[in-house]
Amino acid sequence: MTNTPANDKDFSGSEAQIHMEQLKRAELFNGRAAMLGIVIGIVTEGLSGAGIAHQIGLGPLIDGYAACHTQFLPFCF
């Protein structure tokens, strides 16, 4: 049987502190990457005129939803 912790309760004091520091760094990186992605998407939208949904290939889905009759909302595809 391996000695891997199943959750945070299995960590000792110093291991828990290291684990929390690693989680904090990972969350900071993820948040910064998300903010950068949104800014790049908005700048690209401003330069090209294509929205973020169109940039990632969901344009036809969004266009079909916008052209849909209101009596069938939200599932009109």
VOPAGU-2260 file (C-alpha; in pm, 1 decimal, decimal comma):
REM VOPAGU-2260
SITE   aa  ch    i         X         Y         Z
SITE  MET   A    0       0,0       0,0       0,0
SITE  THR   A    1     135,0     344,5     -87,5
SITE  ASN   A    2     162,4     624,7     162,4
SITE  THR   A    3      -9,4     901,0     -39,7
SITE  PRO   A    4    -244,1    1142,1     138,7
SITE  ALA   A    5    -607,1    1121,9      34,9
SITE  ASN   A    6    -688,8    1478,2     135,3
SITE  ASP   A    7    -552,0    1779,8     322,3
SITE  LYS   A    8    -621,7    1624,1     663,2
SITE  ASP   A    9    -347,9    1364,9     606,2
SITE  PHE   A   10     -69,3    1624,1     574,8
SITE  SER   A   11     159,2    1703,9     866,2
SITE  GLY   A   12     207,4    2069,0     963,9
SITE  SER   A   13     499,5    2152,5     733,5
SITE  GLU   A   14     361,7    1944,6     445,3
SITE  ALA   A   15      27,1    2121,8     472,1
SITE  GLN   A   16     199,2    2461,0     462,1
SITE  ILE   A   17     399,4    2363,1     152,2
SITE  HIS   A   18      84,2    2224,8      -9,4
SITE  MET   A   19    -108,6    2548,2      56,6
SITE  GLU   A   20     177,0    2756,3     -85,2
SITE  GLN   A   21     178,7    2542,9    -400,4
SITE  LEU   A   22    -198,3    2578,5    -435,1
SITE  LYS   A   23    -171,8    2955,1    -390,6
SITE  ARG   A   24      94,4    2979,9    -663,2
SITE  ALA   A   25    -109,4    2760,2    -898,0
SITE  GLU   A   26    -423,5    2969,3    -843,8
SITE  LEU   A   27    -231,5    3293,9    -899,4
SITE  PHE   A   28     -93,5    3155,6   -1226,0
SITE  ASN   A   29    -436,7    3036,5   -1341,4
SITE  GLY   A   30    -594,7    3371,0   -1260,7
SITE  ARG   A   31    -324,0    3565,1   -1441,2
SITE  ALA   A   32    -346,5    3335,8   -1745,4
SITE  ALA   A   33    -724,9    3382,3   -1755,6
SITE  MET   A   34    -694,0    3761,2   -1734,9
SITE  LEU   A   35    -432,6    3760,3   -2009,9
SITE  GLY   A   36    -655,0    3542,0   -2229,1
SITE  ILE   A   37    -952,7    3774,8   -2185,6
SITE  VAL   A   38    -743,5    4082,8   -2265,5
SITE  ILE   A   39    -598,5    3916,0   -2576,3
SITE  GLY   A   40    -949,2    3812,2   -2684,3
SITE  ILE   A   41   -1085,5    4165,0   -2640,3
SITE  VAL   A   42    -791,5    4322,6   -2825,6
SITE  THR   A   43    -831,4    4071,7   -3109,7
SITE  GLU   A   44   -1205,0    4142,1   -3119,2
SITE  GLY   A   45   -1132,9    4511,7   -3149,4
SITE  LEU   A   46    -883,2    4460,8   -3430,3
SITE  SER   A   47   -1067,2    4194,9   -3630,5
SITE  GLY   A   48   -1430,1    4264,0   -3552,8
SITE  ALA   A   49   -1493,2    3895,7   -3471,4
SITE  GLY   A   50   -1619,2    3827,0   -3119,5
SITE  ILE   A   51   -1449,1    3591,8   -2877,5
SITE  ALA   A   52   -1702,9    3314,9   -2951,0
SITE  HIS   A   53   -1622,8    3342,6   -3322,8
SITE  GLN   A   54   -1249,0    3339,9   -3249,1
SITE  ILE   A   55   -1270,6    3004,4   -3071,1
SITE  GLY   A   56   -1505,6    2849,2   -3327,2
SITE  LEU   A   57   -1842,6    2886,8   -3151,5
SITE  GLY   A   58   -1967,3    3157,7   -3386,2
SITE  PRO   A   59   -2229,5    2945,3   -3566,9
SITE  LEU   A   60   -2371,9    2834,0   -3232,9
SITE  ILE   A   61   -2403,6    3192,5   -3110,5
SITE  ASP   A   62   -2543,2    3312,1   -3445,1
SITE  GLY   A   63   -2803,8    3034,9   -3444,4
SITE  TYR   A   64   -2909,6    3122,3   -3091,3
SITE  ALA   A   65   -2944,8    3492,2   -3177,3
SITE  ALA   A   66   -3154,5    3412,2   -3484,7
SITE  CYS   A   67   -3380,6    3179,8   -3288,1
SITE  HIS   A   68   -3745,4    3263,1   -3225,0
SITE  THR   A   69   -3820,6    3358,3   -2866,6
SITE  GLN   A   70   -4100,5    3102,5   -2833,5
SITE  PHE   A   71   -3843,5    2820,2   -2840,1
SITE  LEU   A   72   -3592,7    2967,8   -2596,5
SITE  PRO   A   73   -3369,2    2844,5   -2439,8
SITE  PHE   A   74   -3351,5    2524,0   -2647,7
SITE  CYS   A   75   -3427,7    2612,6   -3006,6
SITE  PHE   A   76   -3149,3    2445,4   -3202,6
